[in-house]
Amino acid sequence: METIETFIADVINANLWMVIPFLLIGAGIYFGVRTAVVQVTHIPDMVRAVTESPKGEDKDADYGGISAFKAFTISAASRVGTGNVAGVALAISLGGPGAVFWMWMIALVGGATSFVESTLAQLWKTRDGDTYHGGPAYYMTRGLGWRPLALIFAVAISITYGFVYNAIQTNSIVESVGGSLGRDDMTMKVIVGLILAAVTAAIVFGGLQRIASVTQVIVPFMAIAYILVGLFVVVLNLGEVPGMIAEIVTHALGFREIAGATLGAAFMHGSRRGLFSNEAGQGSAPNAAATATVSHPVKQGLVQTLGVYFDTWVVCSITAFIILLGPQPVYGEEIQGASFTQAALASEVGAWGTHFITFILFFLAFSSIIGNYYLAQANIQYLSGSKTVMNVFRVLVVLFVFGGAIGSITLVWNLGDTFAATMVIINLLAIIPLCGVAVKLLKNFNEQRKAGLDPVFHRDMIPGLKNVEVWDGSDPVTRRSVEDSILAEKKGL
């Protein structure tokens, strides 16, 4: 097992992650330029879009889909989890304080990438009964005609999110439970793993609406509770905050390197954990984005960009502040995950901090398991419409949830890095050539917004679009109000 771990970490990941951060940053800058920095200029529209309800809620039963907010919580359920608590701790323990800065930067440039991929997913989504689904496999097939690449991506994301990432979530839950109980034996791991597997099975066989209902409650409540405790720690150490920020920046830029955690280590681990947490460019969030009932594809692109910011700039930062305001550790020597955050919080608020992290991480990680499952399920549906195949996949998901409980922390996180890098490469091959379509959609959105209209989209608004299935005006949410119709006619829109 140790040989496998070494091979994955030192051979596969060492080479992949010499390239991936630069691909992500380069793509993010390219998308930012093409969209006129949409990730910054459209923040008010992001807030407006995430709180918007589909028009005619009473018609949803006939026309299907879920609200923008529910789609946001499904993707947030995948984003907000162990990456925010255990992943940030892992990055800091190996890369030092500077890793936090690079997480922030990946989120900033990645906001434009997230906008592009999620907008494209909305455009090329498909209807399945009373729901929508879509994602990279769909825009690769319908937008580019690259079905072989779509098949490879669908397999990659199904394995990554259905199996590998879910094992990471379970592994982190077990680590935090062990920290609370003061034990690390196999019996404890098996018991926790069986409980998680049983609850996962009960939910994943229940369908999308149950997933949306569960995540809509769990994610906001747990994230807010965690943020409040983190802010309490910041207030307790208010005088040390300027020094902490200075330490993050100076270490990230190489002005002050800390023993065991070099500039290179900060950049590498910050970008890895930043990607694992916010998933911008990875092609995962578009699967959730495609499920939403919105009046214009751009609205869900903006919602998912806001999700990147919430995940990294808010939740990840809270973990970083808890750790960096606590007892100063030795960086770059020992791999530490959730237990690192637990120890730091306990030093500030007392022993109950250890148990609080366990409680929060359990629910955040479990909601991530549910969100991960949905992202994988959407791609299994692309690969096969067979109910038997889907049920076999669900059983395997449950088995991997259990397997993560007994696996080593090094193995599961390294596998996660490998598959994340693979998905980035495949997804960027599609969204870079399709970027022009997202830019046209954004232009259409902006023109309507400037005219004082609530933007709606019909596929004939942009001539030349091919293989667009659902934007034909039949969904009530895409129909203008009488007032907007009159105004649009006057404006020639």
C-alpha positions in Angstrom: 0.0 0.0 0.0 2.8 2.4 0.9 4.4 1.8 -2.6 1.1 2.7 -4.3 0.8 5.8 -2.2 4.3 6.9 -3.1 3.8 6.2 -6.8 0.6 8.3 -6.9 2.1 11.2 -4.9 5.7 11.3 -6.2 5.2 10.2 -9.8 1.7 10.9 -11.0 0.7 14.0 -9.0 4.1 15.5 -8.9 4.1 15.8 -12.7 0.4 16.6 -13.1 0.5 19.4 -10.6 3.5 21.1 -12.2 1.1 21.9 -15.0 -2.5 22.1 -13.6 -2.2 25.4 -11.6 -0.8 27.2 -14.7 -3.6 25.8 -16.9 -6.2 27.0 -14.4 -4.7 30.4 -14.0 -4.2 30.8 -17.7 -7.7 29.7 -18.6 -9.2 31.9 -15.9 -7.3 35.0 -17.2 -8.5 34.2 -20.7 -12.1 33.8 -19.7 -11.9 37.0 -17.6 -10.6 39.0 -20.6 -13.3 37.6 -22.9 -16.1 38.3 -20.5 -14.8 41.7 -19.4 -14.1 40.4 -15.9 -17.6 39.1 -15.3 -16.6 37.6 -12.0 -16.1 41.1 -10.6 -18.4 43.4 -12.6 -21.5 41.3 -12.1 -21.5 40.6 -8.4 -24.8 42.4 -7.8 -26.4 40.3 -10.5 -25.0 37.2 -8.8 -26.8 38.0 -5.6 -30.0 38.9 -7.4 -29.9 35.6 -9.4 -29.3 33.3 -6.4 -32.4 34.7 -4.6 -34.7 34.6 -7.6 -37.5 32.1 -7.7 -38.8 30.5 -10.9 -41.8 32.5 -12.3 -45.0 30.7 -11.7 -44.0 28.3 -8.9 -47.4 26.6 -9.4 -46.4 25.6 -12.9 -43.2 23.8 -11.8 -45.0 20.5 -11.4 -45.8 20.6 -15.2 -42.6 22.1 -16.5 -40.1 20.6 -14.0 -36.7 21.8 -12.8 -35.7 23.3 -9.5 -34.9 26.9 -8.4 -31.6 28.6 -8.9 -31.1 28.5 -5.1 -31.7 24.8 -4.9 -29.2 24.2 -7.8 -26.8 26.4 -5.9 -27.1 24.3 -2.7 -26.6 21.1 -4.7 -23.3 22.4 -6.0 -22.5 24.0 -2.7 -23.1 20.7 -1.0 -20.3 19.3 -3.1 -18.0 22.3 -2.7 -18.6 23.0 1.0 -17.2 20.0 2.9 -14.0 18.5 3.8 -12.1 20.7 1.4 -13.0 23.7 3.6 -12.1 22.2 6.9 -9.7 19.3 6.4 -8.4 20.4 3.0 -7.4 23.9 4.1 -5.7 22.4 7.2 -3.9 20.0 4.9 -2.7 22.8 2.6 -1.5 24.9 5.5 0.3 22.0 7.3 2.3 21.2 4.1 2.5 24.6 2.4 2.4 27.1 5.2 0.3 30.3 5.5 1.1 31.3 1.9 -1.1 28.4 0.7 -4.1 30.5 1.7 -3.2 33.3 -0.6 -3.0 31.0 -3.6 -6.4 29.5 -2.7 -7.8 33.0 -2.8 -6.2 33.7 -6.2 -7.4 30.4 -7.7 -11.0 31.5 -6.7 -10.6 34.9 -8.2 -9.5 33.8 -11.6 -11.6 30.7 -11.4 -14.7 32.7 -11.0 -14.7 33.5 -14.7 -14.1 29.8 -15.5 -17.0 28.8 -13.4 -19.2 31.3 -15.1 -18.4 30.0 -18.6 -18.8 26.3 -17.8 -22.0 26.7 -15.9 -23.6 29.0 -18.5 -22.7 26.5 -21.2 -24.3 23.7 -19.1 -27.5 25.6 -18.9 -27.6 26.3 -22.6 -27.2 22.6 -23.6 -29.2 21.0 -20.8 -31.9 18.4 -21.6 -35.2 17.6 -20.1 -35.8 14.2 -18.4 -39.3 13.8 -17.1 -40.0 16.5 -14.5 -36.3 17.5 -14.2 -33.4 18.9 -16.2 -29.9 17.6 -16.3 -26.8 18.4 -18.2 -23.1 19.2 -17.8 -19.8 19.0 -19.6 -20.7 15.7 -21.3 -23.6 17.5 -22.9 -21.9 20.6 -24.1 -19.0 18.5 -25.4 -21.5 16.4 -27.4 -24.0 19.1 -28.5 -21.8 22.1 -28.6 -18.6 20.6 -30.1 -19.7 17.3 -31.5 -16.9 15.6 -29.5 -18.8 12.6 -28.2 -15.6 10.5 -27.5 -14.3 13.2 -25.2 -17.7 13.5 -23.6 -17.7 9.7 -22.8 -14.2 10.0 -21.3 -15.3 12.9 -19.1 -18.5 11.2 -18.0 -16.5 8.2 -16.9 -13.9 10.3 -15.2 -16.4 12.4 -13.2 -18.5 9.4 -12.3 -15.4 7.7 -10.7 -14.1 10.9 -9.2 -17.3 12.1 -7.5 -19.1 8.8 -7.1 -16.2 7.0 -5.6 -12.9 8.9 -4.8 -14.3 12.1 -3.5 -16.9 10.4 -1.4 -14.2 8.2 0.1 -12.3 11.5 1.1 -15.4 12.8 2.8 -15.9 9.7 4.8 -12.2 9.6 5.7 -12.3 13.1 7.1 -15.4 12.3 9.1 -13.7 9.3 10.7 -10.6 11.4 11.4 -12.7 14.1 13.2 -14.8 11.5 15.1 -11.5 9.9 16.2 -10.2 13.2 17.4 -13.4 13.7 19.5 -13.4 10.2 21.0 -9.6 10.1 21.4 -9.3 6.8 19.5 -8.1 5.7 16.1 -8.9 1.9 16.0 -10.4 -0.1 13.2 -13.6 -0.9 15.2 -14.5 2.8 15.4 -13.8 3.3 11.7 -16.0 0.4 10.7 -18.9 1.5 12.9 -18.8 5.1 11.5 -18.4 3.8 8.0 -21.4 1.5 8.3 -23.6 4.3 9.7 -22.6 6.7 6.8 -23.1 4.0 4.2 -26.6 3.2 5.5 -27.7 6.8 5.6 -26.2 7.5 2.1 -28.1 4.5 0.7 -31.4 5.8 2.1 -30.9 9.2 0.4 -29.3 8.3 -3.0 -32.1 5.9 -3.9 -34.6 8.8 -3.3 -33.9 11.0 -6.4 -33.0 14.6 -7.2 -35.8 16.3 -5.3 -34.8 14.5 -2.1 -31.2 15.5 -2.6 -32.1 19.1 -3.2 -34.4 19.2 -0.1 -31.7 17.7 2.1 -28.8 20.0 0.9 -31.0 23.1 1.0 -31.4 22.7 4.8 -28.0 21.2 5.8 -25.5 23.4 3.8 -26.6 26.9 4.8 -27.2 26.0 8.5 -23.9 24.3 9.0 -21.9 26.8 7.0 -23.4 29.7 9.0 -22.7 28.0 12.3 -19.1 27.3 11.3 -18.6 30.9 10.1 -20.0 32.4 13.3 -17.6 30.3 15.5 -14.7 31.3 13.2 -15.6 35.0 13.5 -15.7 34.6 17.2 -12.1 33.3 17.1 -11.2 36.3 14.9 -12.8 38.8 17.4 -10.9 37.1 20.3 -7.6 37.7 18.4 -8.4 40.9 16.6 -5.1 42.5 17.3 -3.3 39.6 15.6 -5.3 39.7 12.4 -3.1 42.3 10.5 0.0 40.2 11.3 -1.7 37.1 10.1 -2.7 38.7 6.8 0.8 40.0 6.4 2.2 36.5 7.0 -0.2 35.0 4.4 0.9 37.5 1.7 4.6 37.6 2.4 5.0 33.9 2.6 2.9 33.4 -0.6 5.1 35.9 -2.6 8.3 34.5 -1.2 9.3 37.5 0.8 9.4 35.4 4.0 9.7 31.6 3.7 8.9 29.4 6.7 11.1 26.4 7.5 9.6 23.3 5.9 7.1 25.3 3.7 8.7 27.0 0.7 7.2 29.4 -1.8 6.8 26.4 -4.2 5.0 24.3 -1.6 2.6 27.2 -0.7 1.7 27.6 -4.4 1.3 23.9 -5.1 -0.7 23.0 -2.0 -2.8 26.2 -2.1 -3.8 25.5 -5.7 -4.5 21.9 -5.2 -6.7 22.5 -2.1 -8.3 25.6 -3.7 -9.4 23.5 -6.7 -10.6 20.6 -4.6 -12.7 23.0 -2.5 -14.2 25.4 -5.1 -14.0 23.1 -8.1 -13.8 26.0 -10.7 -12.8 24.6 -14.1 -13.2 21.0 -13.0 -16.5 20.5 -14.7 -18.4 19.4 -11.6 -20.6 22.4 -10.8 -22.0 22.6 -14.3 -23.9 19.3 -13.7 -25.8 21.0 -10.8 -26.1 24.3 -12.7 -27.9 22.5 -15.5 -30.7 21.3 -13.2 -32.0 24.9 -12.5 -35.1 26.5 -13.9 -33.9 30.0 -14.9 -35.0 32.5 -17.5 -31.6 33.0 -19.0 -28.5 30.7 -19.0 -26.3 33.5 -17.7 -28.2 33.7 -14.5 -27.0 30.3 -13.4 -23.5 31.0 -14.6 -23.5 34.0 -12.2 -25.0 31.9 -9.4 -22.2 29.3 -9.6 -19.5 32.0 -9.7 -20.9 33.3 -6.4 -20.6 29.8 -5.1 -16.9 29.8 -5.8 -16.5 33.0 -3.8 -18.6 31.8 -0.9 -16.7 28.5 -0.7 -13.2 29.9 -0.8 -13.3 33.5 0.3 -15.7 32.9 3.2 -15.7 29.2 4.4 -12.1 28.3 3.5 -10.9 31.6 5.0 -12.6 30.9 8.3 -10.7 27.6 8.6 -7.4 29.4 7.7 -8.0 32.1 10.3 -8.8 29.5 13.0 -5.6 27.7 12.4 -3.3 30.7 11.9 -4.6 32.5 15.0 -4.0 29.4 17.1 -0.7 27.9 18.3 2.0 28.2 15.7 2.7 24.7 14.2 5.7 23.4 12.4 4.9 23.6 8.7 5.9 21.2 5.9 6.6 18.1 7.9 3.5 16.3 8.9 0.2 15.7 7.0 -2.6 17.0 9.1 -6.3 17.3 8.2 -9.4 17.8 10.3 -7.4 17.2 13.5 -5.3 20.3 12.8 -8.4 22.5 12.7 -9.8 20.7 15.8 -6.6 21.4 17.8 -6.5 25.0 16.8 -10.1 25.7 17.7 -9.9 23.9 21.0 -6.9 26.1 21.9 -9.0 29.1 21.4 -12.4 28.2 22.8 -11.8 25.1 25.0 -12.3 21.3 24.5 -15.8 21.8 23.1 -14.1 23.2 19.9 -12.9 19.7 19.1 -16.4 18.3 19.2 -17.9 21.2 17.4 -15.6 20.6 14.4 -16.6 17.0 14.4 -20.3 17.9 14.4 -19.9 20.5 11.6 -17.6 18.4 9.5 -19.9 15.4 9.8 -22.8 17.3 8.3 -20.8 19.3 5.7 -19.0 16.1 4.6 -22.2 14.1 4.5 -23.9 16.8 2.4 -20.9 16.7 0.1 -21.4 12.9 -0.3 -25.0 13.6 -1.4 -23.9 16.5 -3.7 -21.1 14.4 -5.2 -23.4 11.5 -5.8 -25.8 13.8 -7.8 -22.9 15.1 -10.0 -21.9 11.6 -10.8 -25.5 10.4 -11.3 -26.0 13.0 -14.0 -23.1 11.5 -16.0 -24.2 7.9 -15.5 -27.5 9.0 -17.0 -25.6 10.4 -20.0 -23.7 7.1 -20.4 -26.7 4.8 -19.9 -30.5 5.1 -19.4 -30.6 1.7 -17.8 -32.1 1.5 -14.3 -30.0 -1.5 -13.6 -26.8 0.3 -14.4 -27.9 3.2 -12.2 -28.7 0.9 -9.3 -25.4 -0.9 -9.6 -23.7 2.5 -9.5 -25.6 3.5 -6.4 -24.5 0.3 -4.6 -20.9 1.0 -5.6 -21.2 4.6 -4.2 -22.3 3.2 -0.9 -19.4 0.7 -0.8 -16.9 3.5 -1.5 -18.4 5.6 1.2 -17.7 2.7 3.6 -14.3 2.1 2.1 -13.2 5.7 2.8 -13.7 5.1 6.5 -10.9 2.5 6.6 -8.5 3.9 4.0 -5.4 6.0 4.8 -5.6 9.8 4.7 -2.6 10.0 2.3 -4.0 7.6 -0.2 -7.5 9.1 -0.5 -6.3 12.7 -0.8 -3.7 11.8 -3.4 -6.2 9.9 -5.5 -8.5 13.0 -5.2 -5.7 15.2 -6.6 -5.1 12.8 -9.5 -8.7 12.7 -10.6 -9.2 16.4 -10.1 -6.3 17.1 -12.4 -7.7 14.7 -15.0 -11.1 16.4 -15.0 -9.6 19.9 -15.4 -7.6 18.9 -18.5 -10.6 17.3 -20.2 -13.0 20.1 -19.3 -10.7 22.9 -20.4 -10.4 21.2 -23.8 -14.1 21.9 -24.2 -14.8 25.2 -22.6 -12.0 27.1 -24.2 -13.3 26.6 -27.8 -16.9 27.2 -26.6 -16.1 30.4 -24.7 -17.4 32.5 -27.6 -20.9 31.1 -27.1 -20.8 32.1 -23.4 -19.7 35.6 -24.4 -22.6 35.9 -26.8 -25.0 34.8 -24.1 -23.5 37.4 -21.7 -23.9 40.1 -24.3 -27.5 39.2 -24.8 -28.1 39.2 -21.0 -26.4 42.6 -20.6 -28.4 44.2 -23.4 -31.7 43.1 -21.8 -30.6 44.3 -18.4 -29.5 47.7 -19.7 -33.0 48.0 -21.3 -34.6 47.5 -17.9 -35.8 44.0 -18.6 -35.6 40.8 -16.6 -33.5 38.9 -19.0 -35.0 35.8 -20.7 -33.5 33.7 -23.5 -34.9 31.8 -26.5 -32.5 29.9 -28.7 -33.5 32.0 -31.8 -32.0 35.1 -30.1 -28.5 33.9 -31.1 -28.5 32.7 -34.7 -26.3 29.7 -35.5 -26.7 27.9 -32.2 -26.9 24.1 -32.8 -28.4 21.2 -30.8 -30.1 23.5 -28.2 -33.1 21.5 -26.9 -35.0 23.3 -24.2 -34.7 27.0 -24.8 -37.7 27.1 -27.2 -40.0 29.3 -25.1 -42.1 26.5 -23.8 -40.9 26.8 -20.2 -43.0 29.4 -18.3 -39.9 30.9 -16.7 -38.7 32.1 -20.2 -41.9 34.0 -21.0 -41.9 37.7 -20.5 -44.5 39.5 -18.4 -46.9 41.8 -20.3 -45.0 44.9 -19.2 -41.6 43.4 -20.2 -43.0 42.3 -23.6 -44.2 45.8 -24.4 -40.8 47.3 -23.3 -38.9 44.6 -25.3 -40.8 45.4 -28.4 -40.1 49.1 -28.0 -36.4 48.4 -27.5 -36.3 45.9 -30.4 -35.2 43.0 -28.1 
